[in-house]
Amino acid sequence: MLEQEFGIITDLIRLHASQAPQRSALIQDHRSLDYGSLDLLMDRIAAALQRDGLQAGDAIAICAGMSIEYAAVFLGALRAGVVVAPLAPGATPESLVKMISDAQARILFMDAAMATVI
């Protein structure tokens, strides 16, 4: 029986970036982001969160439709050791406020569509 090795997703992305940086990592419609670019973007997002005072174990919330940007923020936060609370874009504004409070999210990321709702 073969043993399956598991890894941390942020480390696996870095590994793919070092081995095959040009390979597509994320694809959305007619856009794509390769592993090398994703790895660099995750580093930039992690550094920005840390610069803004977030520490490992702190929480952020993301309320947006699925996109390359959503994935990059999610993964960059994980790289910084930040907990991510994904919030459903279909939730009511009142529910979103409660979920953000319950998660103790220090920052809320949302896309343009959600910015008009809240």
C-alpha positions as a LaTeX table, in Angstrom:
\begin{tabular}{lrrr}
\hline
Residue & $x$ (\AA) & $y$ (\AA) & $z$ (\AA) \\
\hline
Met1 & 0.00 & 0.00 & 0.00 \\
Leu2 & 1.39 & 3.40 & $-0.99$ \\
Glu3 & 1.48 & 6.12 & 1.59 \\
Gln4 & 0.05 & 9.42 & 0.44 \\
Glu5 & 2.06 & 12.44 & 1.47 \\
Phe6 & 0.11 & 15.54 & 2.31 \\
Gly7 & 1.40 & 19.07 & 2.36 \\
Ile8 & 0.35 & 22.58 & 3.10 \\
Ile9 & $-1.28$ & 24.11 & 0.03 \\
Thr10 & 0.84 & 27.27 & 0.17 \\
Asp11 & 4.01 & 25.17 & 0.27 \\
Leu12 & 2.78 & 23.01 & $-2.60$ \\
Ile13 & 2.12 & 26.10 & $-4.71$ \\
Arg14 & 5.67 & 27.31 & $-3.99$ \\
Leu15 & 6.97 & 23.87 & $-5.01$ \\
His16 & 5.02 & 23.97 & $-8.28$ \\
Ala17 & 6.25 & 27.52 & $-8.87$ \\
Ser18 & 9.86 & 26.37 & $-8.54$ \\
Gln19 & 9.38 & 23.28 & $-10.72$ \\
Ala20 & 7.01 & 24.57 & $-13.41$ \\
Pro21 & 6.55 & 28.34 & $-13.04$ \\
Gln22 & 4.90 & 28.75 & $-16.46$ \\
Arg23 & 2.24 & 26.07 & $-15.86$ \\
Ser24 & $-1.28$ & 27.44 & $-15.38$ \\
Ala25 & $-2.37$ & 27.48 & $-11.76$ \\
Leu26 & $-5.68$ & 29.35 & $-11.98$ \\
Ile27 & $-7.94$ & 29.75 & $-14.99$ \\
Gln28 & $-11.07$ & 31.88 & $-15.20$ \\
Asp29 & $-12.84$ & 32.48 & $-18.48$ \\
His30 & $-10.13$ & 33.83 & $-20.81$ \\
Arg31 & $-7.70$ & 34.73 & $-18.01$ \\
Ser32 & $-5.09$ & 32.61 & $-16.33$ \\
Leu33 & $-2.34$ & 32.94 & $-13.77$ \\
Asp34 & 0.70 & 30.68 & $-13.80$ \\
Tyr35 & 2.28 & 29.15 & $-10.70$ \\
Gly36 & 5.24 & 31.55 & $-10.71$ \\
Ser37 & 2.97 & 34.59 & $-10.80$ \\
Leu38 & 0.57 & 33.12 & $-8.25$ \\
Asp39 & 3.42 & 32.39 & $-5.85$ \\
Leu40 & 4.71 & 35.98 & $-6.13$ \\
Leu41 & 1.21 & 37.41 & $-5.72$ \\
Met42 & 0.62 & 35.29 & $-2.63$ \\
Asp43 & 3.87 & 36.62 & $-1.13$ \\
Arg44 & 2.77 & 40.20 & $-1.85$ \\
Ile45 & $-0.65$ & 39.65 & $-0.28$ \\
Ala46 & 0.86 & 37.95 & 2.78 \\
Ala47 & 3.36 & 40.80 & 3.20 \\
Ala48 & 0.60 & 43.42 & 2.84 \\
Leu49 & $-1.52$ & 41.72 & 5.51 \\
Gln50 & 1.47 & 41.56 & 7.85 \\
Arg51 & 2.35 & 45.19 & 7.09 \\
Asp52 & $-1.21$ & 46.11 & 8.05 \\
Gly53 & $-0.72$ & 44.46 & 11.43 \\
Leu54 & $-2.29$ & 41.05 & 10.96 \\
Gln55 & $-0.56$ & 38.19 & 12.71 \\
Ala56 & $-0.85$ & 34.43 & 12.48 \\
Gly57 & $-4.21$ & 33.40 & 13.87 \\
Asp58 & $-5.94$ & 36.71 & 13.07 \\
Ala59 & $-8.95$ & 36.49 & 10.77 \\
Ile60 & $-10.07$ & 38.15 & 7.57 \\
Ala61 & $-13.34$ & 37.71 & 5.69 \\
Ile62 & $-13.84$ & 37.43 & 1.94 \\
Cys63 & $-17.23$ & 38.04 & 0.38 \\
Ala64 & $-17.02$ & 37.86 & $-3.40$ \\
Gly65 & $-17.79$ & 35.77 & $-6.40$ \\
Met66 & $-15.24$ & 33.14 & $-7.31$ \\
Ser67 & $-12.34$ & 34.66 & $-9.23$ \\
Ile68 & $-8.60$ & 34.55 & $-9.64$ \\
Glu69 & $-8.38$ & 37.50 & $-7.25$ \\
Tyr70 & $-10.50$ & 35.68 & $-4.66$ \\
Ala71 & $-8.22$ & 32.65 & $-4.80$ \\
Ala72 & $-5.09$ & 34.80 & $-4.58$ \\
Val73 & $-6.32$ & 36.68 & $-1.49$ \\
Phe74 & $-7.44$ & 33.42 & 0.14 \\
Leu75 & $-4.10$ & 31.71 & $-0.52$ \\
Gly76 & $-2.02$ & 34.78 & 0.34 \\
Ala77 & $-3.79$ & 35.04 & 3.68 \\
Leu78 & $-3.08$ & 31.38 & 4.38 \\
Arg79 & 0.57 & 31.97 & 3.57 \\
Ala80 & 0.60 & 34.71 & 6.22 \\
Gly81 & $-0.97$ & 32.31 & 8.74 \\
Val82 & $-4.20$ & 34.28 & 8.71 \\
Val83 & $-7.55$ & 32.53 & 9.11 \\
Val84 & $-9.98$ & 33.10 & 6.23 \\
Ala85 & $-13.74$ & 33.28 & 6.70 \\
Pro86 & $-15.36$ & 32.84 & 3.27 \\
Leu87 & $-18.76$ & 34.52 & 3.31 \\
Ala88 & $-21.59$ & 33.72 & 0.92 \\
Pro89 & $-22.26$ & 36.60 & $-1.49$ \\
Gly90 & $-25.97$ & 35.71 & $-1.41$ \\
Ala91 & $-26.27$ & 36.41 & 2.32 \\
Thr92 & $-28.24$ & 39.40 & 3.52 \\
Pro93 & $-26.33$ & 42.47 & 4.70 \\
Glu94 & $-27.49$ & 41.76 & 8.26 \\
Ser95 & $-26.22$ & 38.17 & 8.08 \\
Leu96 & $-22.90$ & 39.32 & 6.65 \\
Val97 & $-22.41$ & 41.80 & 9.50 \\
Lys98 & $-23.10$ & 39.02 & 12.02 \\
Met99 & $-20.76$ & 36.55 & 10.28 \\
Ile100 & $-17.96$ & 39.14 & 10.11 \\
Ser101 & $-18.41$ & 39.84 & 13.81 \\
Asp102 & $-18.59$ & 36.13 & 14.72 \\
Ala103 & $-15.37$ & 35.46 & 12.77 \\
Gln104 & $-13.71$ & 38.44 & 14.45 \\
Ala105 & $-12.45$ & 39.40 & 11.00 \\
Arg106 & $-10.13$ & 42.38 & 11.10 \\
Ile107 & $-10.42$ & 43.05 & 7.36 \\
Leu108 & $-13.22$ & 42.39 & 4.87 \\
Phe109 & $-12.35$ & 41.81 & 1.22 \\
Met110 & $-15.19$ & 42.11 & $-1.26$ \\
Asp111 & $-15.58$ & 42.49 & $-4.98$ \\
Ala112 & $-17.32$ & 45.40 & $-6.72$ \\
Ala113 & $-20.65$ & 43.55 & $-6.90$ \\
Met114 & $-20.69$ & 43.04 & $-3.11$ \\
Ala115 & $-19.61$ & 46.60 & $-2.40$ \\
Thr116 & $-22.94$ & 47.83 & $-3.76$ \\
Val117 & $-24.88$ & 45.44 & $-1.48$ \\
Ile118 & $-23.29$ & 46.23 & 1.86 \\
\hline
\end{tabular}
